[in-house]
Amino acid sequence: MGELHHRLCELHQIGNDTPERMVHDVAAPGLLARGVRVMGISDAGTDYRMGRLDPPYHHVLACFGGSGRVWIDGNWTRCTAGSAYITPAGAPMGFETDGRHRWQFAWAYLSPQHWEIAQPLPYLRSIDPRQLVTAIEGLYREVAATPLDISLVDAWAQLACSHAGRIIAAGDQRDPLWQLWAKVDARLNEHWSLDKLSAESAIAPEALRRLCQRTIHRSPMRQVTDLRMRRAKMLLESTPVKIFSVAQSVGYENVFAFSAAFKRWSGKPPSECRPTSQ
């Protein structure tokens, strides 16, 4: 079959270090009704490679962290956070990690009988993938919930499909700071400061502060805190990870400082976000 990073070929190589969260149309009939075969979120490891010479479905890949490579017009092109790789049925497509870095993306397989992609060949588009990621995460958790509430599963499926459709139909308008927040969201455990945010965005600190106030109505560091707390809330609600480990994963070495910050943000301590306490 050859190696996908040298030339495009039929290949399905997930690797041993790529956790994936997937929801198939069998588990969520709302996907089937809307022409979606399967949706998922992948944290692709260095051995991840995928290639299709004549795919029978449309495919949408929305990157929200790290970077990979996608096949466009006979060449490999870098795909980073804030980009969507959109491929129509029947057009050769491929995507892979670069062998050195991890790559996080949400994705969906779409039926060409239900969905229309105007362009005949794969292309990249600038998008904000956060809504799609959140919707697929919600759908994944709801499908696994006990007892199963099919009305909630369908609500999440409708939301996820709507956001996939928005990505296909979107123009290139987006939050001018999205690339910065994607970098922060992928590296929440690092020590972020206004100076570091400035360096990452190539925007002077005071200009960055003014831009944040104008576009998201908060300071840059308050946005960092919000991203950290949102991630912490998701981990607390959907995983058994210990609170200390959650704190470390979002940049807090001191669990008491984390607990105080989380309570200021959410109005309740981290322990009350555990499913067993609800």
SVG drawing of the C-alpha trace seen along z (x, -y; Angstrom):
<svg xmlns="http://www.w3.org/2000/svg" viewBox="-37 -49 46 51">
<polyline fill="none" stroke="black" stroke-width="0.4" points="0.0,0.0 3.0,-2.3 3.3,-5.1 0.9,-7.9 3.5,-10.5 5.3,-9.8 2.3,-9.5 -1.5,-9.3 -2.9,-5.7 -5.6,-3.7 -4.6,-3.6 -6.3,-3.4 -3.7,-3.5 -4.9,-4.8 -1.8,-3.7 -1.5,-2.7 -1.5,-6.2 -4.6,-7.8 -7.6,-7.9 -10.8,-8.5 -14.4,-9.2 -16.9,-8.2 -20.6,-8.1 -22.1,-5.9 -25.5,-6.4 -26.7,-3.1 -26.2,-4.5 -27.7,-7.9 -30.6,-7.6 -30.6,-11.3 -27.4,-11.1 -28.8,-8.6 -31.8,-10.8 -29.6,-13.7 -27.2,-11.8 -24.3,-11.5 -22.6,-8.1 -20.3,-8.7 -18.8,-11.7 -15.9,-11.8 -13.0,-13.5 -9.4,-12.3 -6.2,-13.0 -3.9,-11.6 -0.5,-10.2 2.6,-10.2 1.6,-7.1 -1.8,-8.3 -2.4,-8.2 -5.6,-8.1 -6.0,-7.9 -9.0,-7.3 -8.7,-7.4 -12.5,-7.3 -14.4,-7.9 -18.1,-7.2 -18.9,-10.0 -18.1,-13.6 -15.7,-14.2 -15.2,-17.2 -12.1,-17.5 -12.0,-20.5 -8.7,-21.0 -8.6,-22.5 -5.1,-21.6 -1.7,-20.6 -1.0,-20.2 -1.1,-17.7 -0.9,-17.4 -3.8,-17.1 -3.8,-16.2 -4.9,-19.0 -4.4,-19.2 -1.6,-16.6 0.4,-18.1 0.6,-17.9 -0.5,-21.1 -0.2,-21.9 -3.5,-21.9 -3.4,-23.8 -5.9,-24.9 -8.7,-27.0 -8.7,-25.1 -11.2,-22.7 -10.2,-20.1 -13.3,-19.5 -13.4,-16.7 -16.3,-15.8 -17.2,-12.3 -15.3,-10.7 -12.3,-13.1 -8.9,-11.6 -8.3,-12.7 -5.7,-12.0 -4.6,-13.3 -1.8,-12.4 0.3,-13.5 3.8,-14.7 5.6,-12.0 6.6,-14.4 3.6,-16.2 0.1,-15.2 -3.0,-16.5 -6.4,-17.1 -9.5,-17.4 -13.2,-16.7 -14.6,-15.0 -17.7,-13.6 -18.6,-11.4 -21.5,-12.8 -23.8,-11.2 -23.7,-12.9 -27.4,-12.1 -28.1,-14.5 -25.3,-17.0 -23.9,-19.1 -20.3,-20.3 -20.0,-22.8 -16.3,-22.4 -15.3,-19.3 -11.8,-18.9 -10.6,-18.9 -9.9,-22.3 -9.0,-24.1 -11.2,-26.7 -10.6,-29.0 -13.2,-28.2 -13.9,-28.2 -14.3,-24.5 -15.2,-24.9 -19.0,-24.5 -18.6,-21.3 -16.1,-19.9 -18.5,-20.8 -21.5,-19.3 -19.7,-16.0 -18.5,-15.7 -22.0,-16.3 -23.4,-13.6 -20.7,-11.1 -21.5,-11.6 -25.2,-11.4 -25.0,-8.1 -23.1,-6.6 -25.4,-7.9 -27.5,-5.6 -30.5,-5.6 -30.4,-6.5 -32.6,-9.5 -33.2,-9.3 -34.6,-12.8 -31.4,-14.3 -29.3,-12.1 -31.3,-13.5 -30.9,-17.1 -27.1,-16.7 -27.1,-15.0 -29.1,-17.8 -26.7,-20.4 -23.6,-18.5 -25.0,-18.2 -25.9,-21.8 -22.4,-22.9 -20.9,-20.5 -23.2,-22.2 -22.1,-25.6 -18.4,-24.7 -19.2,-23.6 -21.2,-26.7 -19.0,-29.2 -17.0,-32.0 -13.6,-33.0 -15.0,-35.3 -13.8,-34.3 -12.5,-35.5 -9.3,-37.3 -7.8,-35.8 -8.9,-32.2 -5.5,-31.0 -4.1,-32.3 -6.9,-30.7 -6.4,-27.4 -2.8,-27.4 -3.6,-28.1 -6.4,-25.5 -3.9,-22.9 -1.4,-23.8 -3.4,-24.8 -0.8,-23.3 1.8,-25.9 2.5,-29.1 0.7,-31.7 1.3,-35.4 0.3,-38.5 3.9,-38.7 3.7,-35.0 0.3,-35.5 1.8,-38.6 4.7,-36.5 2.4,-33.7 0.1,-36.1 2.8,-38.6 0.6,-41.4 2.0,-43.9 0.7,-43.4 -1.4,-46.6 -2.8,-46.1 -3.7,-42.5 -5.4,-43.7 -7.5,-46.3 -8.3,-43.7 -9.5,-41.2 -11.7,-43.8 -13.2,-44.8 -13.8,-41.3 -14.5,-39.1 -15.1,-41.7 -12.6,-40.4 -8.8,-40.6 -6.4,-38.1 -5.6,-36.4 -9.3,-36.2 -9.8,-34.4 -7.0,-32.0 -8.7,-31.3 -12.0,-30.7 -10.5,-28.2 -8.8,-26.4 -12.0,-26.2 -14.1,-25.0 -11.6,-22.2 -11.5,-21.4 -15.3,-21.3 -15.5,-18.8 -12.9,-16.6 -14.6,-16.6 -18.0,-15.8 -17.0,-13.1 -13.8,-11.4 -12.7,-9.8 -9.4,-11.8 -8.5,-13.0 -9.0,-16.7 -5.2,-17.2 -4.5,-15.7 -7.2,-17.9 -5.6,-20.9 -2.2,-20.1 -3.6,-19.5 -5.0,-23.0 -1.9,-24.7 -2.3,-24.7 0.4,-23.1 -1.5,-23.9 -4.8,-22.1 -6.1,-24.6 -5.5,-27.5 -7.2,-25.6 -10.2,-24.8 -10.5,-28.5 -10.3,-29.6 -12.8,-27.0 -15.3,-28.0 -15.0,-31.7 -15.6,-30.8 -18.5,-28.3 -19.9,-29.1 -19.2,-25.7 -16.2,-23.6 -14.7,-21.0 -16.0,-18.1 -19.6,-19.1 -19.1,-18.6 -18.5,-14.9 -21.4,-12.8 -21.7,-10.8 -22.4,-14.0 -25.2,-15.2"/>
</svg>
